[in-house]
Amino acid sequence: MIGLPAGTRVYLACGHTDMRRGFDGLALMVQEVLEQNPFSGALFVFRGKRGDLIKLLWWDTQGLCLFSKRLEKGRFVWPMAAGTVSLTAAQLSMLLEGIDWRAPVRSWRPSLAG
């Protein structure tokens, strides 16, 4: 997991993105399509059409960082509507592990003490 500063906002770009895009192409997409500032310190996450590759774009106050991850088996769970979805750090961690971050299975809790 990437050690992000506390309070870092995480945005998923819904739908699929052309994974041939690099720093400039993704930053331009953040600016024009998502209508966000790519230099705000927020983390922007993009998924390819096949669903097994994601790229993360982040401004760390010195420059843009571009991270990518490919799953060997399975697909990243992704909303296909237009726009963006905001995630918590815990949801991002689940996403990067290939877990369905939208409805994680909670462990059983006892109903009564004793």
Sequence and secondary structure as in RCSB ss.txt:
>XXXX:A:sequence
MIGLPAGTRVYLACGHTDMRRGFDGLALMVQEVLEQNPFSGALFVFRGKRGDLIKLLWWDTQGLCLFSKRLEKGR
FVWPMAAGTVSLTAAQLSMLLEGIDWRAPVRSWRPSLAG
>XXXX:A:secstr
     TT  EEEE S   TT  HHHHHHHHHHTS   TTSS EEEEE SSSSEEEEEEE SSSEEEEEEE SSS 
     SSSEEEE HHHHHHHHTT  SSS       SS  
